[in-house]
Amino acid sequence: MNDQPNNPLHGVKLEQIINELVDHYGWEHLAKEVAINCFRSDPSVKSSLKFLRKTPWAREKVELLYVDTFSGNAAPQPKGNPWEAAMKKLNND
């Protein structure tokens, strides 16, 4: 058996990674985090899988974002309308 205790991606499929990132960030924010066209233009899990399987540098960026996001190392993302939060901050200063 090939145990990989230090590999956070061991046993995690690429499709699962994409689905969890989309659920967490949404396509629009995901495209800002990882600037690739399959996340920007008419995004889908199927097109993303096809691109990422053929493009190692992009897959590496997506996998790194996944590890950073779900290992507790990423900064928390604001919920709701970011403009609303910014306006509240401006009005309180």
MIDOSE-1310 file (N, C-alpha, C; in nm, 2 decimals, decimal comma, always signed):
residues 93
mndq	+0,08/-0,12/+0,00/+0,00/+0,00/+0,00/+0,09/+0,12/+0,00; +0,05/+0,23/-0,07/+0,13/+0,35/-0,09/+0,07/+0,46/+0,00; +0,11/+0,46/+0,13/+0,06/+0,56/+0,22/+0,13/+0,69/+0,20; +0,05/+0,80/+0,21/+0,11/+0,93/+0,19/+0,05/+1,02/+0,31
pnnp	+0,10/+1,00/+0,43/+0,05/+1,07/+0,54/+0,07/+1,22/+0,54; +0,17/+1,27/+0,46/+0,20/+1,41/+0,46/+0,14/+1,48/+0,33; +0,07/+1,41/+0,25/+0,01/+1,46/+0,13/-0,14/+1,50/+0,16; -0,17/+1,63/+0,17/-0,31/+1,67/+0,20/-0,41/+1,63/+0,08
lhgv	-0,36/+1,61/-0,04/-0,44/+1,58/-0,15/-0,46/+1,43/-0,18; -0,40/+1,35/-0,09/-0,40/+1,20/-0,11/-0,55/+1,16/-0,10; -0,60/+1,09/-0,21/-0,73/+1,04/-0,21/-0,84/+1,14/-0,25; -0,80/+1,26/-0,28/-0,89/+1,37/-0,32/-0,89/+1,38/-0,47
kleq	-1,00/+1,36/-0,54/-1,01/+1,37/-0,68/-1,02/+1,52/-0,73; -0,97/+1,54/-0,85/-0,97/+1,68/-0,91/-1,12/+1,73/-0,91; -1,21/+1,65/-0,95/-1,35/+1,69/-0,96/-1,40/+1,74/-0,82; -1,36/+1,66/-0,71/-1,40/+1,70/-0,58/-1,34/+1,84/-0,54
iine	-1,21/+1,86/-0,58/-1,15/+1,98/-0,55/-1,22/+2,10/-0,62; -1,25/+2,08/-0,75/-1,32/+2,19/-0,82/-1,46/+2,22/-0,75; -1,54/+2,11/-0,73/-1,67/+2,13/-0,67/-1,66/+2,20/-0,53; -1,57/+2,16/-0,45/-1,56/+2,23/-0,32/-1,52/+2,37/-0,33
lvdh	-1,42/+2,40/-0,42/-1,38/+2,54/-0,44/-1,49/+2,62/-0,49; -1,57/+2,57/-0,59/-1,69/+2,65/-0,64/-1,79/+2,67/-0,53; -1,82/+2,57/-0,45/-1,91/+2,58/-0,34/-1,87/+2,69/-0,24; -1,74/+2,69/-0,22/-1,68/+2,79/-0,12/-1,67/+2,93/-0,17
ygwe	-1,62/+2,94/-0,30/-1,59/+3,08/-0,35/-1,69/+3,12/-0,45; -1,75/+3,03/-0,53/-1,83/+3,07/-0,65/-1,73/+3,09/-0,77; -1,79/+3,08/-0,89/-1,70/+3,09/-1,01/-1,63/+3,22/-1,02; -1,71/+3,33/-0,99/-1,65/+3,46/-1,01/-1,53/+3,49/-0,92
hlak	-1,54/+3,45/-0,79/-1,43/+3,47/-0,70/-1,32/+3,37/-0,73; -1,35/+3,25/-0,77/-1,25/+3,15/-0,80/-1,17/+3,20/-0,92; -1,23/+3,26/-1,02/-1,16/+3,32/-1,14/-1,06/+3,43/-1,09; -1,10/+3,50/-0,99/-1,00/+3,60/-0,94/-0,89/+3,54/-0,86
evai	-0,91/+3,43/-0,79/-0,81/+3,36/-0,72/-0,71/+3,29/-0,81; -0,76/+3,23/-0,91/-0,68/+3,15/-1,01/-0,73/+3,20/-1,15; -0,65/+3,29/-1,21/-0,68/+3,36/-1,33/-0,66/+3,27/-1,45; -0,76/+3,18/-1,48/-0,76/+3,10/-1,60/-0,90/+3,10/-1,66
ncfr	-0,90/+3,10/-1,79/-1,02/+3,12/-1,87/-1,13/+3,02/-1,84; -1,10/+2,90/-1,81/-1,20/+2,80/-1,78/-1,29/+2,84/-1,66; -1,24/+2,93/-1,57/-1,31/+2,98/-1,46/-1,38/+3,11/-1,49; -1,34/+3,18/-1,59/-1,39/+3,31/-1,63/-1,51/+3,30/-1,73
sdps	-1,48/+3,23/-1,84/-1,57/+3,23/-1,96/-1,65/+3,10/-1,96; -1,78/+3,12/-1,93/-1,88/+3,01/-1,94/-1,83/+2,89/-1,86; -1,80/+2,91/-1,73/-1,74/+2,80/-1,65/-1,83/+2,68/-1,62; -1,77/+2,57/-1,62/-1,83/+2,45/-1,58/-1,73/+2,35/-1,52
vkss	-1,78/+2,26/-1,44/-1,69/+2,16/-1,39/-1,62/+2,08/-1,50; -1,70/+2,04/-1,60/-1,65/+1,96/-1,71/-1,54/+2,03/-1,78; -1,56/+2,15/-1,82/-1,46/+2,22/-1,90/-1,33/+2,25/-1,81; -1,35/+2,27/-1,68/-1,24/+2,29/-1,59/-1,16/+2,16/-1,58
lkfl	-1,23/+2,05/-1,56/-1,15/+1,92/-1,55/-1,07/+1,90/-1,68; -1,13/+1,92/-1,79/-1,06/+1,90/-1,92/-0,93/+1,98/-1,93; -0,95/+2,11/-1,89/-0,83/+2,20/-1,90/-0,73/+2,17/-1,80; -0,77/+2,15/-1,67/-0,67/+2,12/-1,57/-0,60/+1,99/-1,58
rktp	-0,66/+1,89/-1,64/-0,59/+1,77/-1,66/-0,48/+1,78/-1,77; -0,49/+1,88/-1,86/-0,39/+1,90/-1,96/-0,29/+2,00/-1,93; -0,31/+2,08/-1,82/-0,23/+2,20/-1,79/-0,18/+2,19/-1,65; -0,06/+2,13/-1,63/+0,00/+2,11/-1,50/+0,01/+2,23/-1,41
ware	+0,06/+2,34/-1,48/+0,08/+2,47/-1,40/-0,05/+2,52/-1,34; -0,16/+2,51/-1,41/-0,29/+2,56/-1,37/-0,35/+2,46/-1,26; -0,33/+2,33/-1,28/-0,37/+2,23/-1,18/-0,30/+2,26/-1,05; -0,17/+2,28/-1,06/-0,10/+2,31/-0,94/-0,15/+2,43/-0,86
kvel	-0,19/+2,54/-0,93/-0,24/+2,65/-0,86/-0,37/+2,62/-0,80; -0,46/+2,54/-0,86/-0,59/+2,51/-0,81/-0,57/+2,42/-0,69; -0,48/+2,32/-0,69/-0,46/+2,23/-0,58/-0,40/+2,31/-0,46; -0,31/+2,41/-0,49/-0,26/+2,49/-0,38/-0,37/+2,57/-0,31
lyvd	-0,45/+2,63/-0,39/-0,57/+2,71/-0,34/-0,65/+2,62/-0,25; -0,68/+2,50/-0,30/-0,76/+2,40/-0,22/-0,70/+2,37/-0,09; -0,57/+2,34/-0,09/-0,50/+2,31/+0,04/-0,50/+2,43/+0,13; -0,47/+2,55/+0,08/-0,47/+2,67/+0,16/-0,61/+2,70/+0,21
tfsg	-0,71/+2,68/+0,13/-0,85/+2,71/+0,17/-0,90/+2,62/+0,28; -0,88/+2,49/+0,26/-0,94/+2,40/+0,35/-0,85/+2,34/+0,46; -0,73/+2,39/+0,47/-0,64/+2,35/+0,58/-0,64/+2,45/+0,70; -0,71/+2,56/+0,68/-0,72/+2,66/+0,78/-0,61/+2,77/+0,77
naap	-0,53/+2,77/+0,66/-0,43/+2,87/+0,64/-0,48/+2,99/+0,56; -0,59/+2,98/+0,50/-0,64/+3,09/+0,42/-0,71/+3,20/+0,50; -0,71/+3,32/+0,46/-0,79/+3,43/+0,53/-0,93/+3,40/+0,50; -1,02/+3,43/+0,60/-1,16/+3,41/+0,58/-1,22/+3,50/+0,48
qpkg	-1,31/+3,45/+0,40/-1,37/+3,53/+0,29/-1,49/+3,60/+0,35; -1,51/+3,72/+0,31/-1,63/+3,79/+0,36/-1,76/+3,73/+0,30; -1,86/+3,73/+0,38/-1,99/+3,68/+0,33/-2,08/+3,80/+0,30; -2,17/+3,78/+0,21/-2,26/+3,88/+0,17/-2,20/+3,98/+0,07
npwe	-2,25/+4,10/+0,06/-2,21/+4,19/-0,04/-2,09/+4,27/+0,01; -1,97/+4,25/-0,06/-1,85/+4,32/-0,02/-1,86/+4,47/-0,02; -1,94/+4,52/-0,11/-1,95/+4,67/-0,12/-2,03/+4,72/+0,00; -2,12/+4,65/+0,05/-2,19/+4,69/+0,17/-2,10/+4,69/+0,29
aamk	-2,01/+4,60/+0,31/-1,92/+4,60/+0,42/-1,82/+4,71/+0,41; -1,78/+4,74/+0,28/-1,68/+4,85/+0,26/-1,75/+4,99/+0,29; -1,88/+5,00/+0,26/-1,95/+5,13/+0,28/-1,97/+5,14/+0,43; -2,00/+5,04/+0,51/-2,02/+5,05/+0,65/-1,89/+5,09/+0,71
klnn	-1,78/+5,04/+0,67/-1,64/+5,07/+0,72/-1,62/+5,22/+0,70; -1,64/+5,27/+0,57/-1,62/+5,41/+0,54/-1,71/+5,50/+0,63; -1,83/+5,46/+0,65/-1,92/+5,55/+0,73/-1,89/+5,55/+0,87; -1,82/+5,45/+0,92/-1,79/+5,44/+1,06/-1,65/+5,51/+1,09
d	-1,57/+5,54/+0,99/-1,44/+5,60/+1,01/-1,45/+5,75/+1,02
